[in-house]
Amino acid sequence: MTVIEERPVIAALVGLGWWGKKMAGLVNAGGVEMHFIRGVDANLEAEAFAREAGLQFSTDLAEALVDPNVEAVVLATPHSLHRQQIAQVVAAGKHVFCEKPLDLTRAGAEASVALCRKAGVVLGMGHERRFEPPVAEILKVAAEGRLGRLLQIEANFSHDKFLNLDRSNWRLKADQAPAGGMTATGIHLTDLAVKLMGPAKDVRVICENLASEIPQGDTMSAHIRFGNGGSAYVAATLATPFISRYAVYGTQGWIEVRDKAHVEAPDGWVVTEGWKDKPITVREVAPAEPVRDNLRAFARAVRGKQDYPITGDDMINNIALLEAIVRSARTGALEQV
């Protein structure tokens, strides 16, 4: 009989910026089945936060990787570093959780997924939207066939949080965060879309700069067609007040989920449903902490308690679509995935 360890997964956190700080607070507050003992950041100014959080600080990932106590590494780093850092972590025999997007190219995503599979380590992905209770419900009822034939998705995840960032911030560099808000927010929407509808076939994008000097554009929308039929409209704007809306339409019913606040500080959701031959209903769902729940699922997978729910194929299909969206944002043409 297999004995499953109950002790928390001991981990290092790489990247102590905005999102890294959120994850550190959630994990080390308890209840995640994981505990950070090390913090890594190239910026020496992050040492003060690491000390306050009780983390052993270093500026070099290699120092954390040689620590025999570290079983897993969480990457909250710029997208352009992910492939190299994942390779380093896997070479050290550690499990790895990577913030989104996994990569900016399909080839890169395939390489990272293959590395983790060959090494037998868990690869986690920062797609916390899947762990929001009403979104998890959409995935469940769709998988059970209760929505009928899925026809269309309409989704928008936009905010203006980046307008006040220093222009040197990597999130405002077109080569590192291309196509408007795609890598910041839209990547979550496409993750759900390919999970529900299957691999994408092609995409046409409009990406403009209408209200700022953000180099990758501030207003982006993508119209996606899927190989199995059906379509999705996805918007990811960086110059409008926060909105997050996800709606799925099928032959037997439709569900729309609206966030009441950004996932940084979740405040619950408003769910509207329309089912065949039934009246439309509106209900509220209480706040939850999907970022924490995603990290908990990763820790449980590391301990062998359950499979991690975001598969390598899911990750590759999403990045393949992202790569086509980036191409179409530049050309304005219909791009094959």
C-alpha positions in Angstrom: 0.0 0.0 0.0 1.3 3.4 -1.0 2.0 5.8 1.9 1.1 9.4 1.1 3.2 12.0 3.0 1.2 14.5 5.0 4.0 17.0 5.6 3.9 20.2 3.6 5.9 20.5 0.4 8.9 22.6 1.1 9.4 25.2 -1.6 11.4 28.2 -2.9 9.7 31.2 -4.4 11.4 32.9 -7.3 10.3 36.5 -8.1 9.3 38.6 -5.1 7.4 41.3 -7.0 3.6 42.1 -7.0 2.4 38.5 -7.6 5.2 36.7 -5.8 4.3 38.7 -2.6 0.7 37.6 -2.9 1.6 34.0 -3.2 4.1 34.2 -0.3 1.4 35.6 1.9 -1.2 33.0 0.9 1.1 30.0 1.2 2.9 30.8 4.4 -0.4 31.7 6.1 -1.1 28.0 6.1 -3.7 25.7 4.6 -1.9 25.2 1.3 0.0 22.0 2.1 3.2 23.9 1.0 5.6 26.2 2.8 8.1 28.6 1.4 11.5 28.6 3.1 13.5 30.5 0.4 12.9 33.6 -1.7 14.9 34.4 -4.8 15.0 37.7 -6.7 17.6 39.5 -8.8 16.7 42.8 -7.2 18.5 43.2 -3.8 15.6 45.5 -2.7 13.5 42.4 -2.4 15.6 41.2 0.5 13.7 43.3 3.0 10.4 41.6 2.0 12.0 38.1 2.2 13.4 38.8 5.7 10.0 40.1 6.8 8.3 36.9 5.4 10.8 34.6 7.1 12.5 33.5 3.8 16.1 32.8 3.3 17.0 35.3 0.5 19.3 34.9 -2.5 19.7 36.6 -5.9 20.6 33.4 -7.6 18.2 30.5 -8.3 21.1 28.1 -8.2 21.5 28.6 -4.4 17.9 27.5 -3.8 18.3 24.5 -6.1 21.2 23.0 -4.2 19.2 23.2 -0.9 18.3 19.6 -0.2 15.2 20.8 1.8 13.7 22.4 -1.2 11.3 20.0 -3.0 9.6 22.4 -5.4 10.1 25.8 -6.9 7.4 28.4 -7.7 8.3 30.8 -10.6 6.7 34.2 -10.4 9.1 35.7 -13.0 8.9 37.3 -16.4 7.7 35.1 -19.2 11.0 35.3 -21.1 12.8 33.5 -18.3 10.4 30.6 -17.8 11.9 28.0 -20.2 15.4 28.4 -18.9 14.3 28.4 -15.3 12.1 25.4 -15.7 15.0 23.5 -17.2 17.2 24.5 -14.3 14.6 23.3 -11.8 14.0 20.0 -13.5 17.7 19.4 -13.8 17.9 19.7 -10.0 15.1 17.1 -9.6 12.6 19.6 -8.2 8.9 20.0 -9.0 8.0 23.3 -10.6 5.0 25.7 -10.6 5.2 28.4 -13.2 3.2 31.6 -13.5 1.4 32.2 -16.8 2.1 32.1 -19.6 4.3 29.0 -19.6 6.1 30.3 -22.7 5.5 32.6 -25.7 5.9 29.9 -28.3 4.4 26.4 -28.8 7.9 24.9 -29.3 8.9 26.4 -25.9 5.9 25.0 -24.2 6.3 21.6 -25.7 10.0 21.5 -24.6 9.1 22.4 -21.0 6.2 19.9 -20.7 8.4 17.2 -22.2 11.2 17.9 -19.7 8.9 17.6 -16.8 7.2 14.4 -18.1 10.6 12.7 -18.7 11.8 13.7 -15.2 8.6 12.6 -13.6 8.1 15.9 -11.8 4.9 17.9 -11.5 4.5 21.0 -13.6 1.9 23.4 -12.2 0.5 26.4 -14.0 -0.7 29.8 -12.7 -4.2 29.5 -14.2 -6.1 30.2 -11.0 -9.3 31.1 -13.0 -10.0 27.3 -13.2 -10.2 27.3 -9.4 -12.8 30.0 -9.1 -15.9 28.1 -7.8 -18.3 29.2 -10.6 -15.7 28.7 -13.3 -15.0 25.2 -11.9 -18.7 24.6 -12.1 -18.8 25.6 -15.8 -16.0 23.1 -16.5 -17.9 20.4 -14.6 -21.3 20.8 -16.3 -19.7 21.2 -19.7 -17.7 17.9 -19.2 -20.9 16.2 -18.1 -22.7 17.4 -21.3 -25.3 19.3 -19.4 -24.8 22.4 -21.6 -25.3 20.4 -24.7 -23.3 21.1 -27.8 -21.0 24.0 -26.9 -21.4 26.8 -29.5 -19.6 30.0 -28.4 -17.6 31.7 -25.7 -17.6 35.4 -24.9 -14.9 36.6 -22.4 -13.4 39.8 -21.3 -10.7 40.2 -18.6 -9.4 43.8 -18.6 -8.1 46.4 -16.2 -6.0 49.6 -16.1 -3.6 48.5 -13.3 -0.5 48.9 -15.6 -1.1 52.5 -16.6 0.9 53.8 -13.7 3.7 51.3 -13.9 7.2 52.6 -14.5 8.0 52.4 -18.2 11.0 50.2 -17.4 8.7 47.4 -16.0 8.9 44.2 -18.1 5.1 44.1 -18.3 5.3 47.1 -20.5 7.8 45.7 -23.0 6.2 44.5 -26.3 8.7 41.7 -26.8 8.0 40.2 -23.3 4.3 41.0 -23.0 2.9 41.2 -26.5 -0.6 41.7 -27.9 -2.2 44.1 -25.4 -3.3 42.4 -22.3 -3.0 38.8 -23.6 -0.1 37.7 -21.4 -1.5 39.5 -18.4 -5.1 38.5 -18.5 -6.2 37.1 -21.9 -4.1 34.0 -21.4 -6.5 32.9 -18.6 -9.5 33.2 -21.0 -7.9 31.2 -23.7 -6.8 28.5 -21.2 -10.5 28.0 -20.4 -11.5 28.2 -24.0 -9.2 25.4 -25.2 -10.2 23.3 -22.2 -13.9 23.7 -23.1 -13.7 23.7 -26.9 -10.6 21.8 -27.8 -7.5 23.0 -29.8 -8.0 26.2 -31.7 -7.9 26.3 -35.5 -7.3 29.9 -36.4 -7.6 33.4 -35.0 -8.0 37.0 -36.1 -6.9 39.8 -33.8 -7.4 43.6 -33.5 -4.8 45.2 -31.3 -4.7 49.0 -31.1 -3.2 51.7 -28.9 -6.1 54.0 -28.2 -5.6 55.5 -24.8 -2.0 55.2 -23.6 1.6 54.8 -24.7 1.8 51.1 -23.8 4.0 49.7 -26.5 2.2 46.4 -26.9 -1.2 48.2 -27.4 -3.9 48.8 -24.9 -7.0 47.5 -26.6 -7.1 43.9 -27.9 -9.8 41.5 -29.1 -9.4 38.1 -30.7 -12.0 36.0 -32.6 -11.0 32.3 -32.4 -12.3 29.3 -34.3 -11.8 25.8 -33.0 -11.0 22.6 -34.8 -14.1 20.9 -33.5 -16.3 23.8 -34.4 -17.5 26.7 -32.4 -15.9 30.1 -31.7 -14.8 32.4 -29.0 -14.5 36.2 -28.6 -11.8 37.2 -26.1 -10.9 40.8 -25.0 -8.0 41.8 -22.9 -7.7 45.6 -22.6 -5.2 47.5 -20.5 -6.9 50.9 -20.4 -10.3 50.4 -18.9 -11.5 49.9 -15.3 -11.5 46.2 -14.1 -13.9 43.8 -15.7 -13.9 40.0 -15.7 -16.7 38.2 -17.5 -16.8 34.7 -18.9 -19.9 33.3 -20.7 -20.3 29.9 -22.3 -23.3 29.1 -24.6 -24.5 25.6 -25.4 -27.6 24.1 -27.0 -29.1 23.2 -23.6 -28.1 26.3 -21.6 -25.7 29.1 -21.0 -23.8 30.4 -18.0 -22.2 33.9 -17.4 -19.8 34.6 -14.6 -18.8 38.1 -13.5 -16.1 38.8 -10.9 -17.0 41.4 -8.4 -13.3 42.2 -7.9 -9.8 41.4 -9.3 -8.4 38.0 -8.3 -5.7 39.9 -6.4 -8.4 40.5 -3.7 -11.4 38.3 -4.7 -14.8 39.4 -3.5 -17.1 36.8 -5.0 -19.0 36.4 -8.3 -22.3 37.0 -9.9 -23.6 34.1 -11.9 -26.4 34.3 -14.5 -27.8 31.2 -16.0 -30.3 30.3 -18.8 -31.4 26.8 -19.2 -33.7 25.4 -21.9 -37.4 25.8 -21.0 -36.4 27.4 -17.6 -36.4 31.0 -16.5 -33.1 33.0 -16.3 -31.7 33.0 -12.8 -29.1 35.3 -11.1 -27.2 34.3 -8.0 -24.1 35.4 -6.0 -21.2 33.2 -5.1 -19.2 33.9 -1.9 -15.6 34.9 -2.1 -12.9 32.3 -2.4 -9.1 32.3 -2.9 -8.4 30.5 -6.3 -4.7 31.4 -6.2 -4.3 29.5 -2.9 -6.5 26.6 -4.2 -4.3 26.2 -7.3 -1.1 26.1 -5.3 -2.8 23.6 -3.0 -3.7 21.4 -6.0 -0.1 21.5 -7.1 1.2 20.5 -3.6 -1.3 17.6 -3.5 0.0 16.4 -6.9 3.6 16.6 -5.6 2.5 14.4 -2.7 0.7 12.0 -5.0 -2.7 12.7 -3.5 -4.3 13.6 -6.8 -3.4 14.4 -10.4 -2.8 18.0 -11.2 -5.9 19.1 -13.1 -4.2 21.3 -15.8 -2.5 18.8 -18.2 0.6 19.3 -20.3 -1.6 19.1 -23.4 -3.8 21.9 -22.0 -0.7 24.0 -21.5 0.6 23.4 -25.0 -2.7 24.0 -26.8 -3.1 27.3 -24.9 0.4 28.5 -25.8 -0.1 27.5 -29.5 -3.1 29.8 -29.5 -1.2 32.6 -27.8 1.5 32.4 -30.4 -1.0 32.7 -33.2 -2.7 35.6 -31.4 0.6 37.5 -31.2 1.2 37.0 -34.9 -2.3 38.2 -35.8 -1.9 41.2 -33.4 1.0 42.3 -35.6 -0.5 41.4 -39.0 -4.2 41.9 -38.5 -4.6 38.8 -40.7 -6.3 35.4 -40.0 -3.5 33.3 -38.5 -3.5 29.5 -38.3 -2.8 27.9 -34.9 
